[in-house]
Structures are given as structure tokens and as C-alpha cells.
């Protein structure tokens, strides 16, 4: 095969959710999972959340624990935690938590920080199944995270590696609402924001524990946004776009 044809061939394969390129991988997604993901991607393209009233805006607040900070250098997600919200209220019993299978050594520092043991990761659900179950939980809802670039980069890499498709969910950072209170807001640790809001710091560096605290932060500042007269995300985006 000529080189230019070969390049074109691999370009056509790249990013296709039904590609057979990864069929031999032990963690490749099943036909049923692929069908679900195709439907989810269609739904994401059709969903418009910008004009939904804040008090009935459905979001999923989530957090991940990882082996490090650099997914492109081999660091991996080892746990995911999430909680569903409607407006400023957490939905009772609507939480998600899982470890993620990994055969890589887990550093002593990460194990002590997260209380996750290497042996637990050996027997955890595989990454493809974790992602599909997580997507079934969140559906097409907006995601919320603290320091969301960390979550975004890892979710993009994990989705690409194990499901052979793109990660298309919108992730809103907590700073989005915090900037309504302080236009010059600089990123701060989760526990510092919790202290400022009077939120109890509990189960820090546990994915679900951090997700629950982040949800309380979102609730606190969403109520503040409504008090200021903002009715939906579009109004907030338009306001923030005018700030220098």
C-alpha cells in the first residue's frame, strides 16, 4: 500500500467508535456499549442547557483520583466519584463511585493520600466498563468539577484509549460561579473554598468525598448567583465575558 494511502487509511480509522482497530484489546468496548455511546453522542449534540433556569439545571458534580498529574505520560485514573444535582439541591441517593482497574505500581504517596491500595486496583472494574457505567449515570448532563482541567484531560485520554471515541461532555469549573463573587478569583484548594463557605471538610482525596464537597460549593454559589438575579447559564456567560 502506498504511504499516502496508508496514512489516509489510519486517519479514517482514527476516532471511529465502531472501529475494529482495538478489537483485540482486553478492555475494548462491546457492540452494546458502542451502540449506547453512539446514542449518547447524538444526545449531547442536541442538548441545549444554556437557557435552563438555574433552579432546575441538572448537573453531575464529579471528582477523580489519579496516579499523578500527566495522563499523556502514563498517569491513570484510579477512582471516580460523582453526585447528581437539580439546581442547588443534591439528589438523594444519586451517587456514583468506583475504583478503576490498573496493573501499574501505585506509589506509596498516592496510596497514603487516597487510602487506595494497589491490590484493590488489581481487582477493580476495567476502564472501558467504568466509563460506560459512568456515562450511563451522567447521561448528557453538564459536569461540574473543581480545577476541571485535571478531570478534562484525564477523561479525554481515558475515553480515547479505551472506547476509541471523543469525550464530548461539557465540564464547568467551580470558578465559573466563584468569579461572580470575585472577578479576579485565582484557583484555590478545595478545602480552602470549603472553609470560606462553612462546608465541613470530610473524606478529602476520596473521589466521592471530594465530589460531595464540590457539590456543596456549587450549591452555595449557585444560590448566590440566583440572588444576584442571574436566571440561567447563558446570562452568567454573557456577564463573565464582559469582565476584563
Kinemage of the C-alpha trace (Angstrom):
@kinemage 1
@onewidth
@group {chain A} dominant
@subgroup {mainchain}
@vectorlist {calphas} color= white
{ca unk a 1} P 0.000 0.000 0.000
{ca unk a 2} L 1.489 3.423 -0.935
{ca unk a 3} L 2.404 5.606 2.032
{ca unk a 4} L -0.239 8.284 1.334
{ca unk a 5} L -2.973 5.637 1.081
{ca unk a 6} L -1.805 4.053 4.327
{ca unk a 7} L -1.937 7.408 6.124
{ca unk a 8} L -5.446 8.014 4.795
{ca unk a 9} L -6.499 4.529 5.921
{ca unk a 10} L -5.424 5.140 9.505
{ca unk a 11} L -6.999 8.591 9.515
{ca unk a 12} L -10.310 7.029 8.561
{ca unk a 13} L -10.000 4.528 11.380
{ca unk a 14} L -8.954 7.094 13.965
{ca unk a 15} L -11.713 8.209 16.331
{ca unk a 16} L -14.430 5.920 14.955
{ca unk a 17} L -16.334 4.309 17.746
{ca unk a 18} L -17.069 1.179 15.724
{ca unk a 19} L -13.500 0.709 14.584
{ca unk a 20} L -12.074 -2.824 14.733
{ca unk a 21} L -8.624 -1.418 15.357
{ca unk a 22} L -8.947 -2.040 19.104
{ca unk a 23} L -10.994 -5.233 18.880
{ca unk a 24} L -8.116 -7.316 20.170
{ca unk a 25} L -7.594 -5.248 23.287
{ca unk a 26} L -8.718 -6.918 26.532
{ca unk a 27} L -10.652 -3.794 27.594
{ca unk a 28} L -12.253 -2.847 24.266
{ca unk a 29} L -15.935 -1.896 24.379
{ca unk a 30} L -18.653 -4.346 23.360
{ca unk a 31} L -21.098 -3.771 20.454
{ca unk a 32} L -23.804 -2.926 23.004
{ca unk a 33} L -21.534 -0.367 24.661
{ca unk a 34} L -20.651 1.116 21.285
{ca unk a 35} L -24.339 1.468 20.390
{ca unk a 36} L -25.008 3.232 23.692
{ca unk a 37} L -22.100 5.615 23.126
{ca unk a 38} L -23.312 6.498 19.629
{ca unk a 39} L -26.725 7.401 21.034
{ca unk a 40} L -25.118 9.405 23.834
{ca unk a 41} L -23.030 11.421 21.379
{ca unk a 42} L -26.169 12.219 19.361
{ca unk a 43} L -27.944 13.345 22.519
{ca unk a 44} L -25.008 15.540 23.547
{ca unk a 45} L -25.127 17.334 20.197
{ca unk a 46} L -28.846 18.017 20.599
{ca unk a 47} L -28.783 19.114 24.242
{ca unk a 48} L -29.009 22.859 24.942
{ca unk a 49} L -28.619 23.664 28.628
{ca unk a 50} L -27.670 27.330 28.474
{ca unk a 51} L -31.224 28.617 28.906
{ca unk a 52} L -32.470 26.150 31.511
{ca unk a 53} L -33.396 28.050 34.721
{ca unk a 54} L -30.648 27.673 37.317
{ca unk a 55} L -33.050 26.280 39.911
{ca unk a 56} L -33.839 23.306 37.687
{ca unk a 57} L -30.473 22.885 35.942
{ca unk a 58} L -29.397 19.213 36.099
{ca unk a 59} L -25.672 18.722 36.629
{ca unk a 60} L -23.392 15.927 37.794
{ca unk a 61} L -20.579 17.008 40.090
{ca unk a 62} L -17.621 14.657 39.890
{ca unk a 63} L -14.058 14.093 41.008
{ca unk a 64} L -11.290 11.695 40.061
{ca unk a 65} L -8.264 10.352 41.876
{ca unk a 66} L -5.224 9.638 39.735
{ca unk a 67} L -1.710 8.234 39.945
{ca unk a 68} L -0.266 11.640 39.044
{ca unk a 69} L -0.911 14.778 37.022
{ca unk a 70} L 0.091 13.818 33.482
{ca unk a 71} L -2.181 11.453 31.517
{ca unk a 72} L -0.030 11.723 28.392
{ca unk a 73} L 2.951 10.451 30.392
{ca unk a 74} L 1.154 7.365 31.623
{ca unk a 75} L -0.687 8.543 34.732
{ca unk a 76} L -4.108 6.942 35.119
{ca unk a 77} L -7.471 7.444 36.795
{ca unk a 78} L -7.814 5.087 39.762
{ca unk a 79} L -11.224 6.159 41.082
{ca unk a 80} L -14.254 8.235 40.062
{ca unk a 81} L -16.915 9.711 42.328
{ca unk a 82} L -19.994 11.715 41.354
{ca unk a 83} L -23.294 13.074 42.656
{ca unk a 84} L -26.353 14.292 40.741
{ca unk a 85} L -27.887 17.694 41.406
{ca unk a 86} L -31.029 19.531 40.345
{ca unk a 87} L -30.363 23.219 40.692
{ca unk a 88} L -28.771 23.795 44.103
{ca unk a 89} L -30.063 20.541 45.593
{ca unk a 90} L -28.271 17.203 45.679
{ca unk a 91} L -30.483 14.308 44.612
{ca unk a 92} L -30.793 11.845 47.478
{ca unk a 93} L -29.155 8.516 46.768
{ca unk a 94} L -27.968 9.587 43.303
{ca unk a 95} L -24.240 8.972 43.712
{ca unk a 96} L -21.602 7.057 41.780
{ca unk a 97} L -18.309 5.617 42.969
{ca unk a 98} L -15.889 3.095 41.566
{ca unk a 99} L -12.262 2.130 41.556
{ca unk a 100} L -10.617 1.600 38.162
{ca unk a 101} L -8.518 -1.442 37.312
{ca unk a 102} L -4.807 -0.809 36.920
{ca unk a 103} L -1.841 -3.149 36.737
{ca unk a 104} L 0.674 -0.358 37.258
{ca unk a 105} L 2.524 0.066 40.565
{ca unk a 106} L 0.838 2.561 42.897
{ca unk a 107} L 3.211 4.898 44.691
{ca unk a 108} L 3.254 4.968 48.476
{ca unk a 109} L 2.422 8.692 48.398
{ca unk a 110} L -0.728 8.226 46.297
{ca unk a 111} L -1.811 5.217 48.330
{ca unk a 112} L -1.474 7.161 51.584
{ca unk a 113} L -3.188 10.232 50.109
{ca unk a 114} L -6.197 8.373 48.706
{ca unk a 115} L -6.324 5.350 51.052
{ca unk a 116} L -6.467 3.174 47.920
{ca unk a 117} L -4.390 0.005 47.972
{ca unk a 118} L -2.653 -1.432 44.920
{ca unk a 119} L -4.320 -4.822 45.413
{ca unk a 120} L -7.751 -3.145 45.208
{ca unk a 121} L -6.935 -1.789 41.756
{ca unk a 122} L -5.905 -5.231 40.524
{ca unk a 123} L -9.458 -6.483 41.120
{ca unk a 124} L -11.358 -3.290 40.188
{ca unk a 125} L -13.648 -2.984 37.119
{ca unk a 126} L -11.796 -2.467 33.840
{ca unk a 127} L -11.581 1.072 32.396
{ca unk a 128} L -13.965 0.514 29.456
{ca unk a 129} L -16.721 -0.800 31.729
{ca unk a 130} L -16.130 2.012 34.219
{ca unk a 131} L -16.502 4.637 31.505
{ca unk a 132} L -19.684 3.152 30.077
{ca unk a 133} L -21.241 2.860 33.540
{ca unk a 134} L -20.202 6.436 34.327
{ca unk a 135} L -21.707 7.706 31.070
{ca unk a 136} L -24.928 5.828 31.830
{ca unk a 137} L -25.012 7.602 35.194
{ca unk a 138} L -24.329 11.111 33.895
{ca unk a 139} L -26.214 10.768 30.568
{ca unk a 140} L -25.991 14.089 28.673
{ca unk a 141} L -25.923 16.300 31.769
{ca unk a 142} L -23.386 19.046 32.315
{ca unk a 143} L -20.464 18.022 34.514
{ca unk a 144} L -19.065 20.199 37.301
{ca unk a 145} L -15.594 19.832 38.804
{ca unk a 146} L -13.084 21.747 40.910
{ca unk a 147} L -9.909 22.529 38.919
{ca unk a 148} L -11.693 20.903 35.988
{ca unk a 149} L -8.755 20.861 33.551
{ca unk a 150} L -7.382 17.919 35.535
{ca unk a 151} L -10.616 15.965 35.083
{ca unk a 152} L -10.998 17.015 31.454
{ca unk a 153} L -7.511 15.931 30.388
{ca unk a 154} L -7.775 12.539 32.077
{ca unk a 155} L -11.315 11.846 30.840
{ca unk a 156} L -10.322 12.718 27.274
{ca unk a 157} L -7.326 10.380 27.406
{ca unk a 158} L -9.185 7.514 29.077
{ca unk a 159} L -12.161 7.755 26.711
{ca unk a 160} L -9.913 7.863 23.668
{ca unk a 161} L -7.752 4.961 24.843
{ca unk a 162} L -10.474 2.567 25.975
{ca unk a 163} L -13.591 3.496 23.991
{ca unk a 164} L -11.933 4.853 20.843
{ca unk a 165} L -14.114 7.955 20.796
{ca unk a 166} L -14.004 11.549 21.969
{ca unk a 167} L -15.110 12.855 25.352
{ca unk a 168} L -17.803 15.389 24.454
{ca unk a 169} L -19.388 16.368 27.764
{ca unk a 170} L -19.271 19.993 28.846
{ca unk a 171} L -17.378 20.431 32.133
{ca unk a 172} L -17.992 23.614 34.131
{ca unk a 173} L -15.361 24.596 36.676
{ca unk a 174} L -16.443 25.795 40.105
{ca unk a 175} L -14.558 29.029 39.373
{ca unk a 176} L -17.290 29.810 36.818
{ca unk a 177} L -19.636 30.758 39.674
{ca unk a 178} L -16.911 31.916 42.052
{ca unk a 179} L -15.979 34.673 39.603
{ca unk a 180} L -19.420 36.203 40.108
{ca unk a 181} L -18.345 36.884 43.694
{ca unk a 182} L -14.737 37.739 42.879
{ca unk a 183} L -13.956 38.644 39.232
{ca unk a 184} L -10.237 38.271 39.980
{ca unk a 185} L -10.605 34.862 41.602
{ca unk a 186} L -7.487 32.699 41.448
{ca unk a 187} L -7.579 28.900 41.770
{ca unk a 188} L -7.525 27.712 45.378
{ca unk a 189} L -7.505 24.284 47.018
{ca unk a 190} L -10.853 22.618 47.581
{ca unk a 191} L -10.519 22.734 51.358
{ca unk a 192} L -9.924 26.500 51.314
{ca unk a 193} L -13.129 27.099 49.350
{ca unk a 194} L -14.986 24.793 51.738
{ca unk a 195} L -13.732 26.761 54.738
{ca unk a 196} L -14.863 30.020 53.146
{ca unk a 197} L -18.356 28.549 52.633
{ca unk a 198} L -18.615 26.893 56.044
{ca unk a 199} L -18.584 23.413 54.495
{ca unk a 200} L -17.257 20.539 56.592
{ca unk a 201} L -14.093 19.000 55.134
{ca unk a 202} L -14.752 15.265 55.100
{ca unk a 203} L -13.149 12.336 53.235
{ca unk a 204} L -10.642 14.561 51.439
{ca unk a 205} L -8.904 12.898 48.470
{ca unk a 206} L -11.624 10.273 48.216
{ca unk a 207} L -13.300 10.744 44.826
{ca unk a 208} L -16.852 10.626 46.176
{ca unk a 209} L -15.955 12.649 49.271
{ca unk a 210} L -14.421 15.389 47.134
{ca unk a 211} L -17.382 15.269 44.724
{ca unk a 212} L -19.822 15.783 47.601
{ca unk a 213} L -17.855 18.764 48.935
{ca unk a 214} L -17.633 20.231 45.430
{ca unk a 215} L -21.405 19.785 45.082
{ca unk a 216} L -21.927 21.809 48.256
{ca unk a 217} L -19.668 24.539 46.868
{ca unk a 218} L -21.671 24.555 43.614
{ca unk a 219} L -24.899 24.779 45.609
{ca unk a 220} L -23.585 27.676 47.711
{ca unk a 221} L -22.534 29.791 44.742
{ca unk a 222} L -25.490 28.838 42.543
{ca unk a 223} L -27.812 30.235 45.197
{ca unk a 224} L -25.660 33.376 45.304
{ca unk a 225} L -25.950 33.707 41.510
{ca unk a 226} L -29.744 33.458 41.718
{ca unk a 227} L -29.771 36.091 44.467
{ca unk a 228} L -27.851 38.396 42.129
{ca unk a 229} L -30.591 37.962 39.537
{ca unk a 230} L -28.987 35.505 37.122
{ca unk a 231} L -31.575 33.170 35.652
{ca unk a 232} L -29.530 30.742 33.540
{ca unk a 233} L -26.028 29.824 32.384
{ca unk a 234} L -26.270 31.986 29.286
{ca unk a 235} L -26.748 35.130 31.382
{ca unk a 236} L -23.739 34.178 33.501
{ca unk a 237} L -21.575 33.504 30.434
{ca unk a 238} L -22.573 36.860 28.931
{ca unk a 239} L -21.776 38.665 32.188
{ca unk a 240} L -18.391 36.997 32.632
{ca unk a 241} L -17.441 37.653 29.006
{ca unk a 242} L -17.630 41.394 29.718
{ca unk a 243} L -15.182 41.211 32.615
{ca unk a 244} L -11.592 42.145 31.943
